[in-house]
Amino acid sequence: MKLLFSLVLAIISTSLCAQVTTKDYAIRITATVQTTPPGITLNWDAVAGNNNISIYRKSKNATSWGTAITQVAGNVTTYTDNTVQADSAYEYYLYKSAGTSPRGYIYAGIKQPAIHNRGAILLLVDSALIDSCKTEITTLMQDLRGDGWEVLRRDVLSTTPATTVKSYIVSTYNSQSNLEAVYVLGHVAIPHSGNINPDAHTNHVGAWAADSYYADVDGNWTDNAVNNTSSSNSKNHNIPGDGKFDNSTLPSSLELQVGRVDLYDMPAFSKTTIQLIKSYLNKAHNYKTGQLKVTKRALIDDNFNSPSYFPEAFAANGWRNFPPLVGKDSVSTKDFISNLNSSSYQWAYGCGGGSYTKANGIGTTSDIASNDMNAIFTILFGSYFGDWDYKNSFLRSPLCANTPSLVSFWAGRPNWYLHHMALGEHIGYSARLSQNNSFYNPTGFGARWVHTSLMGDPSLRTEYVKPATNISINKDPKAGATISWTATTEADPAGYYIYRSTSEYGKYTLRSGLVTTTSFTDSFGKDGSYWYMVRAAKVQMTPSGSYYNLSIGEAADAGNVVYPHDEVSINTLANTVDKIELYPNPAVNTTNIELQSSTAQTSTITIVNIDGKVVQRISPNLIKGKNLITIDVKDLTTGMYFIYVKALGSTQIFKLAKTY
């Protein structure tokens, strides 16, 4: 009887193990939201086991989850959070401490405000591309500028050592306080570092390709300790003083996001490097400007879906990340290359045992050379090819296809976390987050090792609004600069934002609220030479909620502009003024501004109509303490206005609705 009972248990145990798949290692979450009253409802697929599911919440930049906000029964698949606000976003973490201990993450929001400025990006261009790809590089710079980046450019010889390239990056970072990203275009020096084999092959131990070296501004990278020539490939050999670094793990957290488009030494594609770069840049431009039809779905081709690869469950990188981006029902298991050749997917994950030029069950570099890669973001995992500085590199090959993918990276050792992209973040943000990760679990084997890299444009996002076009500028000293444009062809646009810069690729500052017409007059500022830019906006609905999404901006040189009114900046008020209230709003005859001032001071209150024209300006003197200022608006026409309250050089902007 005991023998029979033991046999039955063994059969049941084996059956349960057989039923577990990679999918069971992830909690697959989406969200629906409502504005009034504000609420975020999380939805997830059923998770095996009876243990409770713990739900955590934090702000985007918080570094701790704290205690769970609630626990729900193991068979529950939904939770509504009513302690949220509109125009905000929250990060959620779900965890079940049973069975496979699945986890899931989502960044969910209700009309999350637009990201207007993303910082500065340093474009490192291989000098061999300067003339042959001149047009495409100019378009790339314009697109980066139009997406809220201040664009800095440095042309670099492919023979320039990595240490010299790093010195360019560090000096730029030290002189440019807002530097966030580095875009490597072409065959710029590839750093190698470490004494590692993240794929666990004993003949692949040594220095791997490591663009993380360029992303680390203040870490100590040495070349005097590792002495290992055991790898079957000499590129991994690492000896003191050879220009390859000792570091296997990051010496400090990375300050910068780095993405590389290096299509050198890929003869399987029967195209020159120049042709491959041109093809890539042209597709990237079409994607960013809404000319490329992309289907919001994802596929997973998992050739490690068996207990021998658990609990790492490499393809959980797809099952965990894709639902918040495209929806739970839009993720399916399909063959990788054949489906991407014939159909459009935004995301694709494929894994299988590999070599430098293949992944078993997925295909080879030659297979990709014979097919289209109709995905934007491809994620791959397998042996050897995570070390991508090789001829006909499998990891780089999707970027070289006839119809190229735009991003490729190796995810599984360690794991990547992409959920912030559902509300407008770009892939470079997620790359740096994943490289620095010691926070999101499971981190995966190889977490914070030097080998984690991003192949592709680091600025790429998941959605783009179709842009406004044909921008023109009319100047009049009595009015300022009137910017006009042709409306976006995007369905249901929310309006447009207008920006201004003192240089073509400099920082563009916001000059307007959300404008619903196709012209805007900027009537205040310091006289001088300016560029203007217009970006279309819409409320983008995603499986993680909603956010204000922006188009690539269309910019034009205004030349020298003379303004009839002084400068008014859209910044926060200085600490001398707080507790500002505007009421009634909407207003009929009058509206009041009530504020507290910590000192006596002069102020300026400017009312600007939706077209950007100044319609009223007063300069009340503030007393220390409470101030009540009544403004006569009875002569204003019905519509929306912006009120700028300026004190001690800083300004706060309000929207005012005028009604009859």
Stockholm file with secondary structure:
# STOCKHOLM 1.0

chainA/1-660         MKLLFSLVLAIISTSLCAQVTTKDYAIRITATVQTTPPGITLNWDAVAGNNNISIYRKSKNATSWGTAITQVAGNVTTYTDNTVQADSAYEYYLYKSAGTSPRGYIYAGIKQPAIHNRGAILLLVDSALIDSCKTEITTLMQDLRGDGWEVLRRDVLSTTPATTVKSYIVSTYNSQSNLEAVYVLGHVAIPHSGNINPDAHTNHVGAWAADSYYADVDGNWTDNAVNNTSSSNSKNHNIPGDGKFDNSTLPSSLELQVGRVDLYDMPAFSKTTIQLIKSYLNKAHNYKTGQLKVTKRALIDDNFNSPSYFPEAFAANGWRNFPPLVGKDSVSTKDFISNLNSSSYQWAYGCGGGSYTKANGIGTTSDIASNDMNAIFTILFGSYFGDWDYKNSFLRSPLCANTPSLVSFWAGRPNWYLHHMALGEHIGYSARLSQNNSFYNPTGFGARWVHTSLMGDPSLRTEYVKPATNISINKDPKAGATISWTATTEADPAGYYIYRSTSEYGKYTLRSGLVTTTSFTDSFGKDGSYWYMVRAAKVQMTPSGSYYNLSIGEAADAGNVVYPHDEVSINTLANTVDKIELYPNPAVNTTNIELQSSTAQTSTITIVNIDGKVVQRISPNLIKGKNLITIDVKDLTTGMYFIYVKALGSTQIFKLAKTY
#=GR chainA/1-660 SS CHHHHHHHHHHHHHHHHHHCCGGGGBCCEEEEEETTTTEEEEEECCCSSSSCEEEEEECTTCSCCCSCSEEECTTCCEEEECSCCTTEEEEEEEEECSTTCCEEEEEEEEEECCCCCCEEEEEEEEGGGTTTTHHHHHHHHHHHHHTTEEEEEEEECTTSCHHHHHHHHHHHHHHCTTEEEEEEESSCCCCEEEEECTTCCGGGCEEEECTHHHHCSSCCCCCSSCCBCCSSSGGGCBCTTSSCBCCSBCSSCCCSEEEEECCCSCGGGCSCHHHHHHHHHHHHHHHHTTCSCCCCCEEEEESCCSGGGTTTCTTHHHHHHHHHHHCGGGEEECCHHHHHHHSCEEEEEEECSEETTEETTTEEHHHHHTSCCCEEEEEEECTTTTSCCSTTCTTTGGGGSSSCCSEEEECSSSCCCCGGGGGTCCHHHHHHHHHSCSSSSCCCTTTTBTTCCCEECTTCCSCCBCCCEEEEEEEETTTEEEEEEECCCSSSCCEEEEEEESSTTSCCEECCSCBCSSEEEECBSCSEEEEEEEEEEEEEEETTEEEEEEBCCEEEEEEEECCSBCCCCCCCCCTTEEEEEEESSSBSSEEEEEEEESSCEEEEEEEEETTSCEEEEECCEECSEEEEEEEECTTSCSEEEEEEEEETTEEEEEEEEECC
#=GC SS_cons         CHHHHHHHHHHHHHHHHHHCCGGGGBCCEEEEEETTTTEEEEEECCCSSSSCEEEEEECTTCSCCCSCSEEECTTCCEEEECSCCTTEEEEEEEEECSTTCCEEEEEEEEEECCCCCCEEEEEEEEGGGTTTTHHHHHHHHHHHHHTTEEEEEEEECTTSCHHHHHHHHHHHHHHCTTEEEEEEESSCCCCEEEEECTTCCGGGCEEEECTHHHHCSSCCCCCSSCCBCCSSSGGGCBCTTSSCBCCSBCSSCCCSEEEEECCCSCGGGCSCHHHHHHHHHHHHHHHHTTCSCCCCCEEEEESCCSGGGTTTCTTHHHHHHHHHHHCGGGEEECCHHHHHHHSCEEEEEEECSEETTEETTTEEHHHHHTSCCCEEEEEEECTTTTSCCSTTCTTTGGGGSSSCCSEEEECSSSCCCCGGGGGTCCHHHHHHHHHSCSSSSCCCTTTTBTTCCCEECTTCCSCCBCCCEEEEEEEETTTEEEEEEECCCSSSCCEEEEEEESSTTSCCEECCSCBCSSEEEECBSCSEEEEEEEEEEEEEEETTEEEEEEBCCEEEEEEEECCSBCCCCCCCCCTTEEEEEEESSSBSSEEEEEEEESSCEEEEEEEEETTSCEEEEECCEECSEEEEEEEECTTSCSEEEEEEEEETTEEEEEEEEECC
//
